[in-house]
Amino acid sequence: MGDGIGGAVIGILTNNAFELLISHTRKDNQDDYGKTEKIIIGKIDDPNEPQYEEKTKEDLERVLKGKFVSCNVQYRDSKTDALVCNVFVQKHPEGF
């Protein structure tokens, strides 16, 4: 896909999935996205936790809950309807 979306992490679902409240989308996205989407992590990059390795749901909650992330969409999983994304933890945008 190659689309880009961003927003606040509003819930941790499993040790590799979370719910995203989408507030930002790239103008050149090819697909449409809901107000919230389930995200399955393909890869995660957090400058505050550069050595982060997936461990538990609690670890993921500590790293992501309430943070603003941008996601590079790889594909939508047809079985779960979730987006598989590379996830990048960001600083909150101006006015967020």
N, CA, C and O atoms as a CHARMM CRD file, in Angstrom:
* protein
*
  384
    1    1 MET  N      0.81900  -1.19200   0.00000 PROA 1      0.00000
    2    1 MET  CA     0.00000   0.00000   0.00000 PROA 1      0.00000
    3    1 MET  C      0.86600   1.26100   0.00000 PROA 1      0.00000
    4    1 MET  O      0.79600   2.06400  -0.93000 PROA 1      0.00000
    5    2 GLY  N      1.68700   1.43500   1.04800 PROA 2      0.00000
    6    2 GLY  CA     2.53600   2.60400   1.11900 PROA 2      0.00000
    7    2 GLY  C      1.85600   3.86300   1.62600 PROA 2      0.00000
    8    2 GLY  O      2.44500   4.94200   1.55900 PROA 2      0.00000
    9    3 ASP  N      0.63100   3.75900   2.13200 PROA 3      0.00000
   10    3 ASP  CA    -0.08100   4.92100   2.65700 PROA 3      0.00000
   11    3 ASP  C      0.47200   5.30700   4.02000 PROA 3      0.00000
   12    3 ASP  O      1.14000   4.51000   4.67700 PROA 3      0.00000
   13    4 GLY  N      0.19000   6.53800   4.44000 PROA 4      0.00000
   14    4 GLY  CA     0.62600   7.01200   5.73800 PROA 4      0.00000
   15    4 GLY  C     -0.54400   7.55600   6.53900 PROA 4      0.00000
   16    4 GLY  O     -1.34400   8.34400   6.03400 PROA 4      0.00000
   17    5 ILE  N     -0.63800   7.12700   7.79800 PROA 5      0.00000
   18    5 ILE  CA    -1.67100   7.61600   8.70600 PROA 5      0.00000
   19    5 ILE  C     -1.01300   7.93400  10.04100 PROA 5      0.00000
   20    5 ILE  O      0.07600   7.44100  10.33600 PROA 5      0.00000
   21    6 GLY  N     -1.67200   8.75100  10.84000 PROA 6      0.00000
   22    6 GLY  CA    -1.11900   9.08200  12.14400 PROA 6      0.00000
   23    6 GLY  C     -2.21600   9.44600  13.12200 PROA 6      0.00000
   24    6 GLY  O     -3.32600   9.80700  12.73400 PROA 6      0.00000
   25    7 GLY  N     -1.88700   9.34400  14.39000 PROA 7      0.00000
   26    7 GLY  CA    -2.84800   9.70400  15.42000 PROA 7      0.00000
   27    7 GLY  C     -2.40800   9.18700  16.77100 PROA 7      0.00000
   28    7 GLY  O     -1.27000   8.75700  16.96000 PROA 7      0.00000
   29    8 ALA  N     -3.34500   9.24200  17.70600 PROA 8      0.00000
   30    8 ALA  CA    -3.06900   8.83400  19.08500 PROA 8      0.00000
   31    8 ALA  C     -3.41300   7.36300  19.28400 PROA 8      0.00000
   32    8 ALA  O     -4.42100   6.87200  18.77600 PROA 8      0.00000
   33    9 VAL  N     -2.56300   6.67600  20.02700 PROA 9      0.00000
   34    9 VAL  CA    -2.82800   5.29100  20.42100 PROA 9      0.00000
   35    9 VAL  C     -3.83400   5.35200  21.57000 PROA 9      0.00000
   36    9 VAL  O     -3.54700   5.91000  22.62900 PROA 9      0.00000
   37   10 ILE  N     -5.02900   4.76600  21.34800 PROA 10     0.00000
   38   10 ILE  CA    -6.07500   4.85700  22.36800 PROA 10     0.00000
   39   10 ILE  C     -6.29000   3.55600  23.12900 PROA 10     0.00000
   40   10 ILE  O     -6.99300   3.54400  24.14000 PROA 10     0.00000
   41   11 GLY  N     -5.70400   2.47400  22.66600 PROA 11     0.00000
   42   11 GLY  CA    -5.84200   1.21100  23.38800 PROA 11     0.00000
   43   11 GLY  C     -4.86100   0.17800  22.88500 PROA 11     0.00000
   44   11 GLY  O     -4.53500   0.13900  21.69900 PROA 11     0.00000
   45   12 ILE  N     -4.39500  -0.65400  23.79200 PROA 12     0.00000
   46   12 ILE  CA    -3.50000  -1.75800  23.44700 PROA 12     0.00000
   47   12 ILE  C     -4.35200  -3.02100  23.42800 PROA 12     0.00000
   48   12 ILE  O     -5.04300  -3.32000  24.40200 PROA 12     0.00000
   49   13 LEU  N     -4.30800  -3.76300  22.32700 PROA 13     0.00000
   50   13 LEU  CA    -5.16100  -4.93700  22.15800 PROA 13     0.00000
   51   13 LEU  C     -4.43500  -6.24100  22.47700 PROA 13     0.00000
   52   13 LEU  O     -4.99200  -7.11900  23.13400 PROA 13     0.00000
   53   14 THR  N     -3.20100  -6.36600  22.01600 PROA 14     0.00000
   54   14 THR  CA    -2.38600  -7.55800  22.26600 PROA 14     0.00000
   55   14 THR  C     -0.93800  -7.10500  22.39800 PROA 14     0.00000
   56   14 THR  O     -0.66300  -5.90700  22.46900 PROA 14     0.00000
   57   15 ASN  N     -0.00900  -8.06100  22.43000 PROA 15     0.00000
   58   15 ASN  CA     1.39900  -7.68700  22.52600 PROA 15     0.00000
   59   15 ASN  C      1.95700  -7.13800  21.21400 PROA 15     0.00000
   60   15 ASN  O      3.10300  -6.69200  21.17700 PROA 15     0.00000
   61   16 ASN  N      1.16100  -7.16300  20.12400 PROA 16     0.00000
   62   16 ASN  CA     1.64300  -6.58400  18.86900 PROA 16     0.00000
   63   16 ASN  C      0.54600  -5.83700  18.10200 PROA 16     0.00000
   64   16 ASN  O      0.66700  -5.63500  16.89300 PROA 16     0.00000
   65   17 ALA  N     -0.52500  -5.42500  18.79700 PROA 17     0.00000
   66   17 ALA  CA    -1.61500  -4.71100  18.12600 PROA 17     0.00000
   67   17 ALA  C     -2.21000  -3.65300  19.04200 PROA 17     0.00000
   68   17 ALA  O     -2.25800  -3.81000  20.26200 PROA 17     0.00000
   69   18 PHE  N     -2.66600  -2.55800  18.41200 PROA 18     0.00000
   70   18 PHE  CA    -3.27100  -1.47000  19.17400 PROA 18     0.00000
   71   18 PHE  C     -4.33800  -0.79000  18.33200 PROA 18     0.00000
   72   18 PHE  O     -4.44200  -1.01500  17.12700 PROA 18     0.00000
   73   19 GLU  N     -5.13600   0.05400  19.00100 PROA 19     0.00000
   74   19 GLU  CA    -6.17100   0.81800  18.31700 PROA 19     0.00000
   75   19 GLU  C     -5.68200   2.25100  18.16300 PROA 19     0.00000
   76   19 GLU  O     -5.20200   2.86600  19.11600 PROA 19     0.00000
   77   20 LEU  N     -5.81500   2.77300  16.94000 PROA 20     0.00000
   78   20 LEU  CA    -5.32700   4.10400  16.60300 PROA 20     0.00000
   79   20 LEU  C     -6.49800   5.01600  16.28100 PROA 20     0.00000
   80   20 LEU  O     -7.35300   4.66900  15.46700 PROA 20     0.00000
   81   21 LEU  N     -6.54100   6.19200  16.92400 PROA 21     0.00000
   82   21 LEU  CA    -7.50200   7.23300  16.59900 PROA 21     0.00000
   83   21 LEU  C     -6.84400   8.10700  15.53900 PROA 21     0.00000
   84   21 LEU  O     -5.94300   8.88700  15.84500 PROA 21     0.00000
   85   22 ILE  N     -7.28800   7.98000  14.30500 PROA 22     0.00000
   86   22 ILE  CA    -6.62300   8.64200  13.18400 PROA 22     0.00000
   87   22 ILE  C     -6.99400  10.11900  13.12100 PROA 22     0.00000
   88   22 ILE  O     -8.16700  10.48200  13.04100 PROA 22     0.00000
   89   23 SER  N     -5.96600  10.96200  13.16000 PROA 23     0.00000
   90   23 SER  CA    -6.16300  12.40100  13.03900 PROA 23     0.00000
   91   23 SER  C     -5.41300  12.98800  11.84100 PROA 23     0.00000
   92   23 SER  O     -5.67600  14.12200  11.44100 PROA 23     0.00000
   93   24 HSD  N     -4.49000  12.22700  11.27300 PROA 24     0.00000
   94   24 HSD  CA    -3.68900  12.70200  10.14900 PROA 24     0.00000
   95   24 HSD  C     -3.59500  11.61100   9.08000 PROA 24     0.00000
   96   24 HSD  O     -3.38000  10.43900   9.39000 PROA 24     0.00000
   97   25 THR  N     -3.75700  12.01300   7.82900 PROA 25     0.00000
   98   25 THR  CA    -3.54800  11.09800   6.69800 PROA 25     0.00000
   99   25 THR  C     -2.74000  11.83000   5.64100 PROA 25     0.00000
  100   25 THR  O     -2.83500  13.04900   5.50400 PROA 25     0.00000
  101   26 ARG  N     -1.95100  11.08100   4.90200 PROA 26     0.00000
  102   26 ARG  CA    -1.20900  11.69000   3.79900 PROA 26     0.00000
  103   26 ARG  C     -2.16900  12.01000   2.66600 PROA 26     0.00000
  104   26 ARG  O     -3.12000  11.26700   2.42400 PROA 26     0.00000
  105   27 LYS  N     -1.92600  13.10200   1.98000 PROA 27     0.00000
  106   27 LYS  CA    -2.79700  13.53500   0.88600 PROA 27     0.00000
  107   27 LYS  C     -2.78400  12.56400  -0.28700 PROA 27     0.00000
  108   27 LYS  O     -3.76800  12.46900  -1.02000 PROA 27     0.00000
  109   28 ASP  N     -1.69000  11.84900  -0.47100 PROA 28     0.00000
  110   28 ASP  CA    -1.57500  10.93500  -1.61500 PROA 28     0.00000
  111   28 ASP  C     -1.93000   9.48600  -1.27900 PROA 28     0.00000
  112   28 ASP  O     -1.59400   8.57700  -2.03800 PROA 28     0.00000
  113   29 ASN  N     -2.61500   9.26100  -0.13500 PROA 29     0.00000
  114   29 ASN  CA    -3.03600   7.90100   0.21200 PROA 29     0.00000
  115   29 ASN  C     -3.92300   7.31800  -0.87100 PROA 29     0.00000
  116   29 ASN  O     -4.71300   8.03000  -1.49100 PROA 29     0.00000
  117   30 GLN  N     -3.78700   6.02500  -1.09400 PROA 30     0.00000
  118   30 GLN  CA    -4.56800   5.32600  -2.11100 PROA 30     0.00000
  119   30 GLN  C     -5.87600   4.77800  -1.55500 PROA 30     0.00000
  120   30 GLN  O     -6.83300   4.58800  -2.30600 PROA 30     0.00000
  121   31 ASP  N     -5.93200   4.52300  -0.25000 PROA 31     0.00000
  122   31 ASP  CA    -7.11600   3.92700   0.36300 PROA 31     0.00000
  123   31 ASP  C     -7.72600   4.86400   1.39000 PROA 31     0.00000
  124   31 ASP  O     -7.10200   5.83300   1.82400 PROA 31     0.00000
  125   32 ASP  N     -8.96400   4.55100   1.77100 PROA 32     0.00000
  126   32 ASP  CA    -9.66000   5.29600   2.80800 PROA 32     0.00000
  127   32 ASP  C     -9.54000   4.54000   4.12100 PROA 32     0.00000
  128   32 ASP  O     -9.44700   3.31300   4.14300 PROA 32     0.00000
  129   33 TYR  N     -9.54400   5.29900   5.22500 PROA 33     0.00000
  130   33 TYR  CA    -9.39700   4.70800   6.54300 PROA 33     0.00000
  131   33 TYR  C    -10.48200   5.23700   7.46100 PROA 33     0.00000
  132   33 TYR  O    -10.95000   6.36600   7.30700 PROA 33     0.00000
  133   34 GLY  N    -10.88000   4.40100   8.42900 PROA 34     0.00000
  134   34 GLY  CA   -11.90100   4.79400   9.38800 PROA 34     0.00000
  135   34 GLY  C    -11.35100   5.78800  10.39700 PROA 34     0.00000
  136   34 GLY  O    -10.16600   6.12100  10.38400 PROA 34     0.00000
  137   35 LYS  N    -12.23400   6.25500  11.27100 PROA 35     0.00000
  138   35 LYS  CA   -11.81400   7.17300  12.33100 PROA 35     0.00000
  139   35 LYS  C    -10.86800   6.46800  13.29700 PROA 35     0.00000
  140   35 LYS  O     -9.92700   7.07200  13.81200 PROA 35     0.00000
  141   36 THR  N    -11.12600   5.18600  13.53600 PROA 36     0.00000
  142   36 THR  CA   -10.21000   4.35700  14.31800 PROA 36     0.00000
  143   36 THR  C     -9.88100   3.11700  13.48400 PROA 36     0.00000
  144   36 THR  O    -10.70500   2.63900  12.70400 PROA 36     0.00000
  145   37 GLU  N     -8.67800   2.61700  13.66200 PROA 37     0.00000
  146   37 GLU  CA    -8.24000   1.40400  12.96900 PROA 37     0.00000
  147   37 GLU  C     -7.44300   0.55000  13.94100 PROA 37     0.00000
  148   37 GLU  O     -6.74700   1.06100  14.81900 PROA 37     0.00000
  149   38 LYS  N     -7.55800  -0.76400  13.76600 PROA 38     0.00000
  150   38 LYS  CA    -6.71400  -1.70000  14.49900 PROA 38     0.00000
  151   38 LYS  C     -5.40100  -1.81200  13.72700 PROA 38     0.00000
  152   38 LYS  O     -5.39800  -2.04100  12.51800 PROA 38     0.00000
  153   39 ILE  N     -4.29800  -1.64900  14.43400 PROA 39     0.00000
  154   39 ILE  CA    -2.96900  -1.69200  13.83200 PROA 39     0.00000
  155   39 ILE  C     -2.20700  -2.89700  14.37600 PROA 39     0.00000
  156   39 ILE  O     -2.11200  -3.08500  15.58900 PROA 39     0.00000
  157   40 ILE  N     -1.67000  -3.70200  13.48100 PROA 40     0.00000
  158   40 ILE  CA    -0.75200  -4.78600  13.84500 PROA 40     0.00000
  159   40 ILE  C      0.65000  -4.29300  13.49400 PROA 40     0.00000
  160   40 ILE  O      0.89400  -3.83800  12.37700 PROA 40     0.00000
  161   41 ILE  N      1.55300  -4.38600  14.44100 PROA 41     0.00000
  162   41 ILE  CA     2.88600  -3.83500  14.25800 PROA 41     0.00000
  163   41 ILE  C      3.74200  -4.76000  13.40000 PROA 41     0.00000
  164   41 ILE  O      3.95400  -5.92300  13.74100 PROA 41     0.00000
  165   42 GLY  N      4.22900  -4.22600  12.28100 PROA 42     0.00000
  166   42 GLY  CA     5.22100  -4.92400  11.47700 PROA 42     0.00000
  167   42 GLY  C      6.61000  -4.64400  12.02900 PROA 42     0.00000
  168   42 GLY  O      7.44000  -5.54400  12.15300 PROA 42     0.00000
  169   43 LYS  N      6.84900  -3.36100  12.36100 PROA 43     0.00000
  170   43 LYS  CA     8.12100  -2.89800  12.91000 PROA 43     0.00000
  171   43 LYS  C      7.80400  -1.65900  13.73900 PROA 43     0.00000
  172   43 LYS  O      6.87600  -0.91800  13.41400 PROA 43     0.00000
  173   44 ILE  N      8.56100  -1.42900  14.80100 PROA 44     0.00000
  174   44 ILE  CA     8.33100  -0.24800  15.64300 PROA 44     0.00000
  175   44 ILE  C      9.64100   0.50300  15.82300 PROA 44     0.00000
  176   44 ILE  O     10.69600  -0.10400  16.00700 PROA 44     0.00000
  177   45 ASP  N      9.56300   1.83800  15.76900 PROA 45     0.00000
  178   45 ASP  CA    10.72900   2.68500  15.97900 PROA 45     0.00000
  179   45 ASP  C     10.35000   3.76300  16.98300 PROA 45     0.00000
  180   45 ASP  O      9.48700   4.59800  16.71200 PROA 45     0.00000
  181   46 ASP  N     11.00200   3.74200  18.14500 PROA 46     0.00000
  182   46 ASP  CA    10.76600   4.73100  19.18700 PROA 46     0.00000
  183   46 ASP  C     12.11600   5.27600  19.62300 PROA 46     0.00000
  184   46 ASP  O     12.92100   4.54200  20.19600 PROA 46     0.00000
  185   47 PRO  N     12.37900   6.56300  19.36000 PROA 47     0.00000
  186   47 PRO  CA    13.68900   7.11400  19.73500 PROA 47     0.00000
  187   47 PRO  C     13.96800   7.06400  21.23500 PROA 47     0.00000
  188   47 PRO  O     15.12800   7.06500  21.64600 PROA 47     0.00000
  189   48 ASN  N     12.90800   7.01900  22.06700 PROA 48     0.00000
  190   48 ASN  CA    13.10700   6.92400  23.51200 PROA 48     0.00000
  191   48 ASN  C     13.37600   5.49600  23.96700 PROA 48     0.00000
  192   48 ASN  O     13.88200   5.28200  25.06900 PROA 48     0.00000
  193   49 GLU  N     13.04700   4.53400  23.14300 PROA 49     0.00000
  194   49 GLU  CA    13.26300   3.10900  23.44900 PROA 49     0.00000
  195   49 GLU  C     13.91400   2.45400  22.23000 PROA 49     0.00000
  196   49 GLU  O     13.32000   1.56100  21.62700 PROA 49     0.00000
  197   50 PRO  N     15.13600   2.88300  21.85500 PROA 50     0.00000
  198   50 PRO  CA    15.71500   2.40900  20.60200 PROA 50     0.00000
  199   50 PRO  C     15.94300   0.90500  20.54300 PROA 50     0.00000
  200   50 PRO  O     16.02900   0.33600  19.45500 PROA 50     0.00000
  201   51 GLN  N     16.03900   0.27100  21.67300 PROA 51     0.00000
  202   51 GLN  CA    16.25700  -1.17300  21.67400 PROA 51     0.00000
  203   51 GLN  C     14.97300  -1.93700  21.98200 PROA 51     0.00000
  204   51 GLN  O     15.01900  -3.09700  22.39100 PROA 51     0.00000
  205   52 TYR  N     13.82000  -1.28100  21.78300 PROA 52     0.00000
  206   52 TYR  CA    12.54700  -1.93000  22.10400 PROA 52     0.00000
  207   52 TYR  C     12.38400  -3.21600  21.31200 PROA 52     0.00000
  208   52 TYR  O     12.56700  -3.23600  20.09500 PROA 52     0.00000
  209   53 GLU  N     12.04100  -4.27600  22.00400 PROA 53     0.00000
  210   53 GLU  CA    11.70000  -5.54700  21.37300 PROA 53     0.00000
  211   53 GLU  C     10.35600  -5.97200  21.92800 PROA 53     0.00000
  212   53 GLU  O     10.10600  -5.86900  23.12800 PROA 53     0.00000
  213   54 GLU  N      9.49500  -6.45000  21.04700 PROA 54     0.00000
  214   54 GLU  CA     8.16300  -6.88300  21.47000 PROA 54     0.00000
  215   54 GLU  C      8.28100  -7.92700  22.56900 PROA 54     0.00000
  216   54 GLU  O      9.00200  -8.91500  22.42600 PROA 54     0.00000
  217   55 LYS  N      7.56700  -7.70200  23.66700 PROA 55     0.00000
  218   55 LYS  CA     7.60200  -8.64800  24.76600 PROA 55     0.00000
  219   55 LYS  C      6.20200  -8.99900  25.22400 PROA 55     0.00000
  220   55 LYS  O      5.71700 -10.09900  24.95900 PROA 55     0.00000
  221   56 THR  N      5.54700  -8.07000  25.91200 PROA 56     0.00000
  222   56 THR  CA     4.22100  -8.35300  26.44500 PROA 56     0.00000
  223   56 THR  C      3.27500  -7.20500  26.10100 PROA 56     0.00000
  224   56 THR  O      3.69300  -6.14400  25.64000 PROA 56     0.00000
  225   57 LYS  N      1.99900  -7.45000  26.33800 PROA 57     0.00000
  226   57 LYS  CA     0.99500  -6.40400  26.15500 PROA 57     0.00000
  227   57 LYS  C      1.31500  -5.20700  27.05600 PROA 57     0.00000
  228   57 LYS  O      1.15600  -4.05900  26.64100 PROA 57     0.00000
  229   58 GLU  N      1.76000  -5.47000  28.27100 PROA 58     0.00000
  230   58 GLU  CA     2.10200  -4.40300  29.21500 PROA 58     0.00000
  231   58 GLU  C      3.28500  -3.58400  28.72100 PROA 58     0.00000
  232   58 GLU  O      3.29700  -2.36100  28.86700 PROA 58     0.00000
  233   59 ASP  N      4.28800  -4.25200  28.13300 PROA 59     0.00000
  234   59 ASP  CA     5.43700  -3.53500  27.57100 PROA 59     0.00000
  235   59 ASP  C      4.98200  -2.60700  26.44300 PROA 59     0.00000
  236   59 ASP  O      5.41100  -1.45600  26.36100 PROA 59     0.00000
  237   60 LEU  N      4.11300  -3.12100  25.58200 PROA 60     0.00000
  238   60 LEU  CA     3.62300  -2.30800  24.46900 PROA 60     0.00000
  239   60 LEU  C      2.81700  -1.12300  24.99000 PROA 60     0.00000
  240   60 LEU  O      2.90600  -0.02100  24.44900 PROA 60     0.00000
  241   61 GLU  N      2.03600  -1.35000  26.03500 PROA 61     0.00000
  242   61 GLU  CA     1.24600  -0.26300  26.62400 PROA 61     0.00000
  243   61 GLU  C      2.17000   0.83200  27.16400 PROA 61     0.00000
  244   61 GLU  O      1.89800   2.01800  26.98100 PROA 61     0.00000
  245   62 ARG  N      3.24600   0.44200  27.82000 PROA 62     0.00000
  246   62 ARG  CA     4.20000   1.40600  28.36200 PROA 62     0.00000
  247   62 ARG  C      4.83700   2.23500  27.24000 PROA 62     0.00000
  248   62 ARG  O      5.06000   3.43400  27.40600 PROA 62     0.00000
  249   63 VAL  N      5.12500   1.61000  26.12000 PROA 63     0.00000
  250   63 VAL  CA     5.79900   2.28100  25.01700 PROA 63     0.00000
  251   63 VAL  C      4.84200   3.15100  24.19600 PROA 63     0.00000
  252   63 VAL  O      5.23800   4.21500  23.72100 PROA 63     0.00000
  253   64 LEU  N      3.58300   2.71300  24.02100 PROA 64     0.00000
  254   64 LEU  CA     2.70400   3.38400  23.06400 PROA 64     0.00000
  255   64 LEU  C      1.47800   4.09400  23.60900 PROA 64     0.00000
  256   64 LEU  O      1.06500   5.09400  23.02200 PROA 64     0.00000
  257   65 LYS  N      0.87500   3.63900  24.69200 PROA 65     0.00000
  258   65 LYS  CA    -0.42300   4.16700  25.12100 PROA 65     0.00000
  259   65 LYS  C     -0.38300   5.68000  25.30900 PROA 65     0.00000
  260   65 LYS  O      0.45500   6.20900  26.03900 PROA 65     0.00000
  261   66 GLY  N     -1.30700   6.36500  24.63600 PROA 66     0.00000
  262   66 GLY  CA    -1.42400   7.80700  24.73400 PROA 66     0.00000
  263   66 GLY  C     -0.43600   8.58500  23.88900 PROA 66     0.00000
  264   66 GLY  O     -0.46600   9.81500  23.88300 PROA 66     0.00000
  265   67 LYS  N      0.43400   7.89600  23.18100 PROA 67     0.00000
  266   67 LYS  CA     1.42800   8.57300  22.35000 PROA 67     0.00000
  267   67 LYS  C      0.89000   8.79300  20.94600 PROA 67     0.00000
  268   67 LYS  O     -0.03100   8.10700  20.50200 PROA 67     0.00000
  269   68 PHE  N      1.48100   9.76500  20.25400 PROA 68     0.00000
  270   68 PHE  CA     1.15300  10.01900  18.85900 PROA 68     0.00000
  271   68 PHE  C      2.11600   9.19300  18.01600 PROA 68     0.00000
  272   68 PHE  O      3.33000   9.23900  18.21800 PROA 68     0.00000
  273   69 VAL  N      1.57100   8.44300  17.07800 PROA 69     0.00000
  274   69 VAL  CA     2.40700   7.61600  16.20500 PROA 69     0.00000
  275   69 VAL  C      2.04400   7.87100  14.74900 PROA 69     0.00000
  276   69 VAL  O      0.91300   8.23600  14.42900 PROA 69     0.00000
  277   70 SER  N      3.01600   7.67400  13.88300 PROA 70     0.00000
  278   70 SER  CA     2.73400   7.64700  12.45600 PROA 70     0.00000
  279   70 SER  C      2.94600   6.21700  11.98600 PROA 70     0.00000
  280   70 SER  O      3.82100   5.50700  12.48100 PROA 70     0.00000
  281   71 CYS  N      2.12600   5.80900  11.02100 PROA 71     0.00000
  282   71 CYS  CA     2.14900   4.42900  10.54900 PROA 71     0.00000
  283   71 CYS  C      2.30100   4.40200   9.03500 PROA 71     0.00000
  284   71 CYS  O      1.55000   5.05600   8.31100 PROA 71     0.00000
  285   72 ASN  N      3.26700   3.65000   8.57300 PROA 72     0.00000
  286   72 ASN  CA     3.38200   3.36100   7.14900 PROA 72     0.00000
  287   72 ASN  C      2.64400   2.05300   6.90500 PROA 72     0.00000
  288   72 ASN  O      3.07500   0.98800   7.34600 PROA 72     0.00000
  289   73 VAL  N      1.53300   2.15200   6.19900 PROA 73     0.00000
  290   73 VAL  CA     0.67400   0.98900   5.99000 PROA 73     0.00000
  291   73 VAL  C      1.33100   0.04500   4.98600 PROA 73     0.00000
  292   73 VAL  O      1.68400   0.44900   3.87900 PROA 73     0.00000
  293   74 GLN  N      1.48900  -1.20800   5.38400 PROA 74     0.00000
  294   74 GLN  CA     2.03700  -2.23300   4.49800 PROA 74     0.00000
  295   74 GLN  C      0.90500  -2.93200   3.73100 PROA 74     0.00000
  296   74 GLN  O      0.97300  -3.09500   2.51300 PROA 74     0.00000
  297   75 TYR  N     -0.13600  -3.34000   4.47000 PROA 75     0.00000
  298   75 TYR  CA    -1.31200  -3.96900   3.84600 PROA 75     0.00000
  299   75 TYR  C     -2.40300  -4.12800   4.89400 PROA 75     0.00000
  300   75 TYR  O     -2.15300  -3.99800   6.09200 PROA 75     0.00000
  301   76 ARG  N     -3.62100  -4.41400   4.42700 PROA 76     0.00000
  302   76 ARG  CA    -4.73400  -4.72000   5.32500 PROA 76     0.00000
  303   76 ARG  C     -4.88600  -6.23400   5.37400 PROA 76     0.00000
  304   76 ARG  O     -5.04200  -6.88300   4.33900 PROA 76     0.00000
  305   77 ASP  N     -4.84000  -6.79900   6.59100 PROA 77     0.00000
  306   77 ASP  CA    -4.99300  -8.23800   6.78500 PROA 77     0.00000
  307   77 ASP  C     -6.44000  -8.62300   6.50200 PROA 77     0.00000
  308   77 ASP  O     -7.35500  -8.12800   7.16000 PROA 77     0.00000
  309   78 SER  N     -6.64700  -9.49000   5.53900 PROA 78     0.00000
  310   78 SER  CA    -8.00900  -9.84200   5.12000 PROA 78     0.00000
  311   78 SER  C     -8.76200 -10.64800   6.18600 PROA 78     0.00000
  312   78 SER  O     -9.99300 -10.62200   6.21500 PROA 78     0.00000
  313   79 LYS  N     -8.04600 -11.36100   7.05700 PROA 79     0.00000
  314   79 LYS  CA    -8.71000 -12.16000   8.08600 PROA 79     0.00000
  315   79 LYS  C     -9.18900 -11.31100   9.25900 PROA 79     0.00000
  316   79 LYS  O    -10.27000 -11.54900   9.79800 PROA 79     0.00000
  317   80 THR  N     -8.39200 -10.32500   9.65600 PROA 80     0.00000
  318   80 THR  CA    -8.71900  -9.53900  10.85100 PROA 80     0.00000
  319   80 THR  C     -9.20100  -8.12700  10.51800 PROA 80     0.00000
  320   80 THR  O     -9.68400  -7.42300  11.40400 PROA 80     0.00000
  321   81 ASP  N     -9.08100  -7.70300   9.26800 PROA 81     0.00000
  322   81 ASP  CA    -9.40000  -6.34900   8.81700 PROA 81     0.00000
  323   81 ASP  C     -8.50700  -5.31600   9.50200 PROA 81     0.00000
  324   81 ASP  O     -8.84300  -4.13200   9.53400 PROA 81     0.00000
  325   82 ALA  N     -7.38100  -5.75100  10.04700 PROA 82     0.00000
  326   82 ALA  CA    -6.43100  -4.84100  10.69600 PROA 82     0.00000
  327   82 ALA  C     -5.37900  -4.40900   9.68000 PROA 82     0.00000
  328   82 ALA  O     -5.11700  -5.10300   8.69800 PROA 82     0.00000
  329   83 LEU  N     -4.78500  -3.25000   9.93800 PROA 83     0.00000
  330   83 LEU  CA    -3.70400  -2.74900   9.09800 PROA 83     0.00000
  331   83 LEU  C     -2.37000  -3.20900   9.66500 PROA 83     0.00000
  332   83 LEU  O     -2.10700  -3.02500  10.85300 PROA 83     0.00000
  333   84 VAL  N     -1.53200  -3.80000   8.83700 PROA 84     0.00000
  334   84 VAL  CA    -0.17700  -4.15900   9.23800 PROA 84     0.00000
  335   84 VAL  C      0.70700  -2.97900   8.84500 PROA 84     0.00000
  336   84 VAL  O      0.77400  -2.60200   7.67500 PROA 84     0.00000
  337   85 CYS  N      1.39000  -2.39700   9.84500 PROA 85     0.00000
  338   85 CYS  CA     2.11300  -1.14400   9.63200 PROA 85     0.00000
  339   85 CYS  C      3.49000  -1.16100  10.28100 PROA 85     0.00000
  340   85 CYS  O      3.73600  -1.87600  11.25300 PROA 85     0.00000
  341   86 ASN  N      4.38400  -0.34700   9.71000 PROA 86     0.00000
  342   86 ASN  CA     5.60000   0.02600  10.40600 PROA 86     0.00000
  343   86 ASN  C      5.23600   1.26400  11.21400 PROA 86     0.00000
  344   86 ASN  O      4.69900   2.22400  10.66000 PROA 86     0.00000
  345   87 VAL  N      5.51900   1.25800  12.51200 PROA 87     0.00000
  346   87 VAL  CA     5.03600   2.27200  13.44600 PROA 87     0.00000
  347   87 VAL  C      6.21000   3.11100  13.94200 PROA 87     0.00000
  348   87 VAL  O      7.26200   2.58200  14.30100 PROA 87     0.00000
  349   88 PHE  N      6.01300   4.42000  13.95500 PROA 88     0.00000
  350   88 PHE  CA     7.03100   5.36600  14.39100 PROA 88     0.00000
  351   88 PHE  C      6.43800   6.26600  15.46500 PROA 88     0.00000
  352   88 PHE  O      5.46200   6.97200  15.21100 PROA 88     0.00000
  353   89 VAL  N      7.01700   6.24900  16.66100 PROA 89     0.00000
  354   89 VAL  CA     6.54200   7.08800  17.76100 PROA 89     0.00000
  355   89 VAL  C      7.02100   8.51200  17.50000 PROA 89     0.00000
  356   89 VAL  O      8.20000   8.74200  17.23300 PROA 89     0.00000
  357   90 GLN  N      6.09000   9.46600  17.57900 PROA 90     0.00000
  358   90 GLN  CA     6.38300  10.87100  17.27200 PROA 90     0.00000
  359   90 GLN  C      6.16000  11.73800  18.50000 PROA 90     0.00000
  360   90 GLN  O      5.60000  11.29100  19.50100 PROA 90     0.00000
  361   91 LYS  N      6.60600  12.98300  18.40600 PROA 91     0.00000
  362   91 LYS  CA     6.19900  13.99500  19.37800 PROA 91     0.00000
  363   91 LYS  C      4.83500  14.48100  18.93500 PROA 91     0.00000
  364   91 LYS  O      4.53300  14.48100  17.74100 PROA 91     0.00000
  365   92 HSD  N      4.00100  14.90000  19.88900 PROA 92     0.00000
  366   92 HSD  CA     2.67400  15.40700  19.53200 PROA 92     0.00000
  367   92 HSD  C      2.80900  16.59600  18.59500 PROA 92     0.00000
  368   92 HSD  O      3.64400  17.46900  18.82900 PROA 92     0.00000
  369   93 PRO  N      1.98600  16.64900  17.51300 PROA 93     0.00000
  370   93 PRO  CA     2.04600  17.78900  16.59600 PROA 93     0.00000
  371   93 PRO  C      1.51200  19.04800  17.26800 PROA 93     0.00000
  372   93 PRO  O      0.80700  18.97900  18.27500 PROA 93     0.00000
  373   94 GLU  N      1.85700  20.19900  16.69700 PROA 94     0.00000
  374   94 GLU  CA     1.37600  21.48600  17.21200 PROA 94     0.00000
  375   94 GLU  C     -0.13000  21.47200  17.34200 PROA 94     0.00000
  376   94 GLU  O     -0.83600  21.03600  16.43400 PROA 94     0.00000
  377   95 GLY  N     -0.62200  21.95000  18.47100 PROA 95     0.00000
  378   95 GLY  CA    -2.05900  22.07300  18.66700 PROA 95     0.00000
  379   95 GLY  C     -2.78900  20.77900  18.92300 PROA 95     0.00000
  380   95 GLY  O     -4.02000  20.75700  18.91600 PROA 95     0.00000
  381   96 PHE  N     -2.06100  19.69500  19.15200 PROA 96     0.00000
  382   96 PHE  CA    -2.71700  18.39500  19.36500 PROA 96     0.00000
  383   96 PHE  C     -3.10400  18.25400  20.80300 PROA 96     0.00000
  384   96 PHE  O     -3.67000  17.23300  21.19300 PROA 96     0.00000
